[in-house]
Amino acid sequence: MASRRAWTPWAFLAPYLALFTAFVIAPVLLGLWISLHDWDFTLPGKPFVGLGNYADLFDPSSVTFAPFWNAMRATGIFTVCAVPLLLVVPLAVALVMNQGFRGRNAFRTIFFAPYVLGVAVVGLLWRFLLDANIGVVNALLGAIGLSGDTAWLSSVPAAWVSLVGVTIWWTLGFNAVIFLAGLQDVPGELYEAARVDGAGAWGRFRHVTLPSLRPVTMFVTMVTIIASANMFGQSFIMTKGAPGQETRTAIYYIAETGLQNFQMGSAAAGSWILTLALMLLSVVVFAVFRERKGARA
């Protein structure tokens, strides 16, 4: 009887573990194996090169060094620009949505609706809207007396403004909903106690709302960093990596190297370096949001 009880949890977990192994663990191990080989679909042999692909990515004389690190730099620029805005703007929207006012449901729908669109739809839509010659954005700017000839998709920093702005418009609803769920779990008694102590609106936000949202903020920060570091579709559809290769992100480089140039070994090695960078960043985020002993005292 005791033996049957011991196996019962594993029986329920078995389907998930089978899928997790097939679609997560196995691809991860296969990617690591490929990164250790000169893996080309078009060649019959796939010789073992050990850490050669990784060494090439760190060797300034290698042909893969400059493209890869330029792509990593582009990923860093996008992540640094997008993540703070994707935390502050959705939190502000969630604070408004948490208030009781007429038309609140319509307000929530307006901000969440873009998130249901696919990246292809978003990219093509804004590619036409931001076109330097026929785009509506330049036409509207010209109509109000501002510069109407900005190359939003083929010059910097305009291309970065376009990519970050479109991403915020597209995804802020997801983060806002998570923040809203966190706000609705904050006990009202804490706000009442803060009012009794004489705290104003800013004081209640600083000393009640923000500490109560610490776990939610940590989750949103991690999810947003990972999503931003994996940005590919917007750059591929809207700018094609232009101007030059300024907006070609790491995932763009990895996909192009592996699927277009058939250098799967180098692409897999780049993927692992990006993964290790994100894992290191995750440790930093957990350390920043870790609740210190005595912080609630």
N, C-alpha and C positions, 0 to 999 in steps of 0.2 A: 504493500500500500504506500509506504514511504517512498519507494523507488518510483512509483507512478507519479506521485506528486512532484518529485524532483524533475521529471521530464516534461511535465505539463507546460511550464513557461517556455521551454525550448520548442515545443510543438507549435505554440502560438507564434513564436518569433521566426520559425523556420522559413515561411514564405518571404518575409522581409529580408532575412539574412541571405537567402538565395539570390534575390534581386539585387541587394546591396553588393554582394560579391561579384555578380555577373556584370553589373553596370557601373560600379565604382572601383572596387578593389582590383579587379582584373585589368581594366583600362589603365589604372595608375601604374601597375606593375609592367604592363606592356609598354607604356610610354617610357618608363625608366629603362627597359631593355632596349628599346629603339634608340634612345639617346646615347647608348654605348656602342652603336654600330653606324657604319656609313650606309644608311638605309635609303635606297632609291628604288621606287616602284619600277622604273624603266630599265634597271640593271638586274641581271640574273643573280649576282652574288651580293651579299650584304655583309662585308667584312667587319669583324669586331675591331673597334678603334679605342676601346677603353674610355678614358676621360678626354679624348682628343677633341670631341665636339665642344665640350665645356672650355677646354684650353683655348680653342679658336675664338670663342666669344670674349675671352679676357686678354687676347693677344692683339695689341694695337696694329701689328703688321698683317693681321688676318683680314680677308675681304669681308668677313661677317661681323667684325668688331664694330665699325662705325654705324652700319645700318641698324644693328641690334640695339646699341646704346642710344642712338638717336630716337629709336622707337620707345625705349624705356624712359627717356627724358620727356617725350611727348605724353606718355602715360602719366608721368609724375606731374607735369603741368596741368593736365586735365583733372587729375585727382585732387591736387591742391586747390584748384579754382572751384571745382564743383562741390566737393564734400562739405565745406563750411556753409555754403549757400543751401545745400540740400538738408542741412540740419536746422538752420535758423529760419528759413522761409516756411518749411512745413510746420515747425513748432508755432510760429506766429499764426499760421492758418488754423492749426488745431486749437489754439487759444480762442480764436474768434468763433470757430465751429462749436466750441464747448459752451458758449454763451447762449442764453435763451432769447431768440429774436424771431420775428416773422420772416419766413422765407429761408430758414436755416437749412432745410433739406435741399432746396435748390442750390444754395451756396455750396453745400457739400458735394452735390453732383457735378457742379461746374469744375471744381478742382480735381475730382477723382476721375472724371470721364476720360481725359487723355490717356490715362494709364492703361485702359483696355485696348488701346490701339497697338498694333504690331510695329516693330522697328522699321519695317519696310514702308509702311504707310506714313509714319512720322517723318522718315528721312526724305521720301519723295515729295511729301506735302511741303516741307520747309525748304527743300531744294528749289522748288518753283517760287515759293514766296520770297526767298532771299536772293534770287537770281539778280545779278547786277544790272541786267538790261531789261528784263520783262517782269521782275519781281514786284509784288505789291508793296513790300516794305520800303524799298527805295522810292516808289511812287508816292507813298504817304509822307515820307520824310521830305521829299521835294515839294509836296503840296503845302506844307506848313513852313517852308522857308529854310529847312535844314539841307545838308548835303545829301543829294539823291543819287550819288554815283559810287557809293561804297561797295567794294568788292567783298561782300560778306563771306564768300566761300573760297576765295583764292588769294587772300592776303592776310597777313598777321599784323596786329592781334585780332582783326575782325573775325577770322575763321574760328579762333578760340572762343570769342564772344558768342558766335553763332552756335557752336557745338555745346558750350556750357548752358547757354540760355534755352536752347531746345530741350536739352536733357532735363533741366529743372522744370520746364513747362510740362514735360511728358511724365516725369516720375514723382513730382512732389506730392501728389495725391496719396501714393502708397505710404510714404513716411508720415504724412499728416494723419492718416487713419490710425497708424500705430501710436503716434503721440496722443491722439484723441482717446484711444482706449486706455492709455496710461493715465491721462488726466481724469477720466471718469472713475478710476480706482483710487484716487486720492481722497482720503476721508475728509468730509466737510468739517469735522470737529477741529482739524488742524488749522483750517482757515479761521474758524471762529475764535480759537485760542489766540491766533496771531492778531486778530482784530482787537481782542480784549487787551493784548499787550501793546496796542497802539501802532501796529505795523500798517503801513500804507500799501497801495497796490504793488509797488516795486518791492517792498519788504516781504510781502506774502509770496511774490513770485520767486524772490531770491532764496528765502529761508524755508518755504514750504513746497512750492511747485518743483523747482529744480532738484532738490534732494530727493523728493518722492519719485521723480522721473529718472533717477540714476540708472537702474537696470534697463529701462526702455531706451534711454539715450545711448547706452553702451551697445545694445543690440542694433539700433538704427545706424550708429556710427560704423559698426563692423560690416553690416550689410551694404551700406552705401560705399564704403571704401572698396570692398570686393567688387561691387557692380561697376564702380568708376574705373578701377584698374583693369576690368575686362571690357571696357568700351571698345566696340568694333563697328557695329552697324551704322551708327550716325556718321562716323568718319568715312567709312567705305562708300556710303550712299551719297552723303552731302558734299564732301570735299575731295573724295578719292585720294586722301592723304596730302592734298595741296595746301599751300603752295610748296612746290618741291616735294619734300617728304616731311614737312614740318608737323602735320597732323596725323602722320601714320603712327598709330599706337603699337604697343607690344603685341597685342593679339592680332592686329592687322599684319604686322611683320611675320608672326608665327604662322598665320594662315597662308600668307603669300609664299613663304619659304617652303612650307610643307606641302600645300595642295596645288600650288601653281608651278613652283620650281622643283618639286619632288625631292627636296632635301629634308626628309623626315627626321633624320638623326639630329641635324642642327636645330630644326624646329622643336623637337622634343626637349633638347637640352635648354633652349630658350624658355620653354614652358616651365621646366623645373626651376630655373633661376627666378622666374617671375613668381612661382609658387612659394619658393623659400623666402622671397622678399615680403610676400603677403603674410606668411606665417610669422615672420619677425615683427611686422607691423601689428599683427594681432596681439602678440605678447605685449607690445607697448601700449596698445589700447586697453587691454585688460589691466595693466599696471596703473594707467591713468585713472580708470574708473573704479579701481579696487577700493572697497569701503575700508577706510582706516579704523583701527581699533580706537574706540573712544570718540569717533567723529560725531556720533549721535548724542554724546553726553552734553 
